[in-house]
Amino acid sequence: MVNDCLSSDATPQIVAAYAARHPQIRLVRGGHNIPSGRNSAVAAATSPLVACTDAGLTLDPNWLAAIIAPLECGAADLVGGFFQPAPCSLFELTLGAVNYRTADEVDPAKFLPFGKSMAFRREVWAAVGGFPEWASHCEDLLFDFAVEQAGFRRAFAPNATVHFRPRPNLPAFARQYYYYARGDGMAGLWPKRHAIRYAVYAAGMLFVALMARVPAMRLPGALLIAVATAGYTRGPYRRLLPRLADQAPVQRATAIALVPIIRVVGDLAKMIGYPVGLARRRTR
């Protein structure tokens, strides 16, 4: 089942051509945004088990079997698969290491399924009213919370892996995180997490201003900033350095220098997007 939601290119025709050759492929068209597109596809499905992914991703050959296994054995009602970056450039490789955890870093009890790699019982989708169509982003997390609040069981399937290409440059990455944070604000998600980010950056700016005014603070202040930066980038560097083994020295140095830049750009994008989402939430 492939749902087309307002495509402006030849996507429907391409899918229809595949469907003509392969009867198991079915094209449906409906929706005005991501969650309504998901709901359109699920509504057209007839199977009691539904596996969900997004266009543009590459699925492992055993993805479907792995992600529905907990449903088939009765161990869960909602299953989250995993996702791994498939970079095509040095920037994408670095971004993938900075922003995306490896499977061994995930706590299965706390992992929330993402729409790009998810499976659930159709009755669960119906019981919680489907994906919230008022949400332009974060609809999968809101769906997860609704499923949890309704008392259904959730499971993590680390072997159900999809591969995606990270954003190709800093502007595209900043735009992505701006919309993610705007969606958080509209949905009222993670207020403490966003508040801590504002507080840390505000404190950092005040500290830098103090260093500029008090010369005796500059050396200890610089050391403190270095320690804080090392702690903030420790996880990304731990993931990144093994992936640079085949890179030339210049490329390694470039990737290492990109890590704090990517961190700061992502944080700034979130800090801009979140209040925009809060404003939209108040007027929604």
C-alpha positions in Angstrom: 0.0 0.0 0.0 1.5 3.3 -1.1 -0.3 6.5 -0.2 0.3 9.6 -2.3 -0.3 12.9 -0.5 -0.3 15.9 -2.9 2.7 14.9 -4.9 3.6 17.5 -7.5 6.0 15.3 -9.5 5.6 12.0 -11.3 5.4 9.9 -8.1 1.8 8.6 -8.6 2.6 7.6 -12.2 5.7 5.8 -11.1 3.9 3.9 -8.4 1.0 3.1 -10.7 3.5 1.6 -13.2 4.9 -0.7 -10.6 1.4 -1.6 -9.4 0.4 -2.6 -13.0 3.3 -5.1 -13.0 3.0 -6.2 -9.4 -0.6 -6.8 -8.1 0.5 -6.8 -4.5 1.3 -3.0 -4.8 -1.7 -0.7 -4.4 -1.7 3.1 -4.9 -4.1 5.2 -2.8 -4.3 9.0 -2.8 -5.5 11.1 0.1 -4.5 13.5 2.8 -3.2 17.0 3.1 -0.1 16.5 5.4 2.0 13.7 6.8 -0.4 12.4 9.5 -3.5 12.5 7.2 -1.5 10.7 4.5 -0.6 8.0 7.1 -4.3 7.8 8.1 -5.4 7.5 4.5 -3.1 4.5 3.9 -4.2 2.7 7.1 -7.9 3.4 6.4 -7.5 1.7 3.0 -5.6 -1.3 4.4 -7.5 -4.5 5.3 -4.9 -6.4 7.3 -5.1 -6.5 11.1 -1.4 -5.7 11.3 0.0 -2.6 9.7 3.7 -1.8 9.1 4.6 1.8 8.3 7.5 3.5 6.6 8.2 6.6 4.5 9.1 7.2 0.8 12.8 7.6 0.1 14.0 5.1 2.6 15.8 1.8 2.1 14.5 -1.2 4.1 16.6 -4.1 5.2 15.4 -7.3 3.4 14.1 -8.7 6.8 12.6 -5.4 7.9 8.9 -6.5 7.6 9.4 -9.9 9.3 11.4 -8.3 12.1 9.0 -5.4 12.8 5.8 -7.5 12.9 7.3 -10.4 14.9 6.3 -8.9 18.3 2.8 -8.4 17.0 2.5 -11.9 15.6 3.6 -13.5 18.9 1.3 -11.3 21.0 4.1 -9.5 22.8 3.2 -6.0 21.7 0.5 -3.8 20.1 2.9 -1.1 18.8 6.5 -1.8 17.6 9.3 0.6 16.8 12.0 -0.4 14.4 15.4 1.3 14.1 16.9 3.6 11.5 20.5 4.2 10.4 22.0 7.1 8.4 23.2 6.2 4.9 25.5 9.2 4.1 26.6 10.3 0.6 29.1 13.0 1.7 31.4 13.9 4.5 28.9 16.3 5.9 26.2 13.7 5.9 28.5 11.2 7.6 29.3 13.7 10.3 25.7 14.8 10.8 24.6 11.1 11.1 27.1 10.5 13.8 26.2 13.7 15.7 22.4 13.4 15.7 21.6 9.7 15.5 22.3 7.1 18.2 23.3 3.5 17.5 21.0 0.7 18.5 23.1 -0.2 21.6 22.6 3.3 23.0 18.8 2.9 23.0 16.8 2.0 26.1 14.1 -0.3 24.7 11.7 0.6 27.6 11.9 4.3 26.7 12.2 4.1 22.9 9.3 5.8 21.0 8.6 4.4 17.5 9.0 6.8 14.6 6.7 6.7 11.6 9.6 5.8 9.3 9.9 2.4 11.0 6.7 1.4 12.9 4.1 -1.4 13.1 0.9 -1.7 15.0 -2.4 -3.5 15.2 -5.0 -1.8 13.1 -7.4 -1.9 16.1 -4.9 0.1 18.1 -4.8 2.8 15.4 -8.6 2.9 15.4 -8.8 3.0 19.2 -6.7 6.2 19.5 -8.2 7.9 16.6 -5.3 7.5 14.2 -2.5 9.9 13.8 -3.4 13.5 14.8 -4.0 15.4 11.6 -3.7 18.8 13.2 0.1 18.2 13.8 2.4 19.1 10.9 5.3 17.3 12.6 5.7 14.9 15.6 2.5 13.1 14.7 4.3 9.8 15.3 5.3 10.7 18.8 1.8 11.9 19.6 0.5 8.6 18.3 2.9 6.8 20.5 1.8 8.7 23.6 -1.9 8.1 22.8 -1.2 4.4 22.4 0.6 4.3 25.7 -2.1 6.3 27.5 -4.7 3.9 26.2 -2.9 1.0 27.9 -1.5 -0.8 24.9 1.9 -2.4 24.9 5.0 -1.1 23.1 8.1 -3.0 21.9 11.5 -2.1 20.3 12.7 -4.2 17.3 16.4 -3.1 16.7 16.8 -5.5 13.8 13.9 -3.9 11.8 16.2 -1.3 10.3 15.6 1.4 7.6 18.3 3.5 6.1 17.9 7.2 5.3 20.1 9.9 3.9 20.8 12.8 6.4 20.3 16.4 5.3 23.1 17.4 2.8 24.1 20.8 4.3 23.8 23.1 7.3 20.8 25.2 5.9 18.8 22.0 5.2 19.6 20.6 8.6 18.7 23.9 10.3 15.4 24.0 8.5 14.7 20.4 9.5 15.3 21.0 13.2 13.4 24.3 13.1 10.3 22.4 11.9 10.8 19.6 14.5 11.0 22.2 17.3 8.0 24.1 15.9 6.1 20.8 16.0 7.2 20.3 19.6 5.8 23.7 20.5 2.5 23.1 18.7 2.1 19.7 20.5 3.4 20.9 23.9 6.2 18.3 23.8 9.4 18.3 25.9 8.9 21.8 27.7 11.6 21.0 30.3 14.1 19.9 27.7 13.6 23.1 25.7 13.7 25.3 28.8 17.0 23.7 29.9 18.5 24.5 26.4 17.5 28.2 26.7 18.8 28.3 30.2 22.2 26.8 29.3 22.8 29.1 26.4 21.7 32.2 28.4 24.1 31.2 31.2 26.8 30.6 28.6 26.3 34.1 27.1 26.4 35.7 30.5 29.5 33.8 31.4 31.3 34.9 28.2 30.3 38.5 28.9 31.7 38.2 32.4 35.0 36.9 30.9 35.2 39.9 28.6 34.8 42.3 31.5 37.0 40.4 34.1 40.4 39.4 32.7 41.1 37.1 35.6 38.1 35.0 34.6 39.3 34.4 31.0 41.6 31.4 31.6 39.4 29.5 34.0 36.4 30.4 31.9 38.0 29.1 28.7 38.9 25.9 30.5 35.3 25.5 31.8 33.9 26.1 28.3 36.3 23.5 26.9 35.3 21.0 29.4 31.6 21.7 28.8 32.1 21.4 25.0 33.9 18.1 25.4 31.1 16.7 27.5 28.5 17.9 25.0 30.2 16.4 22.0 31.5 13.2 23.7 28.8 11.0 22.3 29.0 12.3 18.7 32.8 12.0 18.6 32.5 8.4 20.0 30.3 7.5 17.1 32.1 9.6 14.5 35.8 8.7 14.9 35.5 5.0 14.0 33.6 6.1 10.8 36.5 8.3 9.7 39.0 5.4 9.6 39.0 5.4 5.8 39.1 9.2 5.4 42.1 11.3 4.5 43.6 13.5 7.3 42.0 16.7 5.9 38.6 15.1 5.8 39.0 13.8 9.3 40.0 17.2 10.6 37.0 18.8 8.7 34.5 16.3 10.2 35.9 16.8 13.7 35.6 20.6 13.4 32.0 20.2 12.1 30.7 18.5 15.2 30.4 21.5 17.5 29.1 23.6 14.6 26.3 21.1 13.9 25.4 21.0 17.6 25.1 24.7 17.9 23.2 25.2 14.6 20.8 22.5 15.7 20.3 24.1 19.1 19.7 27.5 17.5 17.2 26.1 15.0 15.3 24.5 17.9 15.3 27.6 20.0 13.9 29.6 17.1 11.3 27.0 16.1 9.9 26.2 19.6 8.4 29.6 20.4 6.9 29.7 17.0 5.2 26.4 17.7 4.0 27.7 21.1 2.5 30.7 19.5 0.7 28.5 17.0 -0.5 26.3 19.8 -2.2 29.2 21.5 -4.0 30.3 18.4 -4.9 26.8 17.2 
